[in-house]
Amino acid sequence: SVERIHALARARGVPLYRWDLVWPGTPALAGDAAPRWSTHMLQLACHQDMSDSDIAAIADVIRSEARNRRIS
């Protein structure tokens, strides 16, 4: 689940974010996917200063969870 991947990644120091904090006063718009995305998607870090170990840690957490969920 997204919660499990997020918890595992953060515990390992992986730079990973969620959109679950909605800015106060953000309007609710018909057909807007953002509320669903806020709890079902993760934002992976992407920056030129990331080290190979940062990238490997992100990939390892995602691979591990994919294996646990039998996702290929």
N, C-alpha and C positions, 0 to 999 in steps of 0.2 A: 504494500500500500504506500501511498505518498507519505503518510505520517511515519511509517517505518523507515523508508529510505531517508527521509529528512532527519529523523532522530539518529540513525546510524552515521550518516554523513557528518552531521554537526558534532557528534561525539568524537569522530575521528579528525575533526578540525578541517573538514572539507568546506570550501567556500560555496555554499549552496543556500538559496533563498526561496521564500514563498511569498505569495501575494496576499496572505491572509489578513493583513492589516490594511483596512480600507480607510482612505483619508476621510475625516469627518466632513459631512456635507456633500459627499459624492452622490450625485443623483442616481436613482434607479431608473434605467431605461429599458423599455420593452425590447426583448430579443438580445439584450446585452449578455455576452458569454462570460464577462469578467467575474461575476460572482461565483460561477461554477469553477472557473480557472483558479480562483483564489485558494481553493481547497483541493484541487485535483492536478495541479501542475507545479513543477519546480523550475526555478531559474538556475541554470548552471553557470558558474563563473566562466568568463572568457576574457582574458586580458593578456597582452604581450609579455607581461612580467611574471606570468604563472610559471612555476618550475615544472620539470618533468614529473617530480614526485606529486605535485598538486594534481596534475592531469591523471596520473596513475591512480591516485586515491579516489578521485571522482569515478573513474571507470571501474575500479574494483568494487566500490559500493553498489553501483548500478548492476554490474555483472552478477554479484553475489545475490542481490535481491531477485534478479531475473531468473537465476538458477533455482532459487527457493520457490518461485512462483511458476516455474516451468515455462518461462517466456523466452522465445528465441529472437 
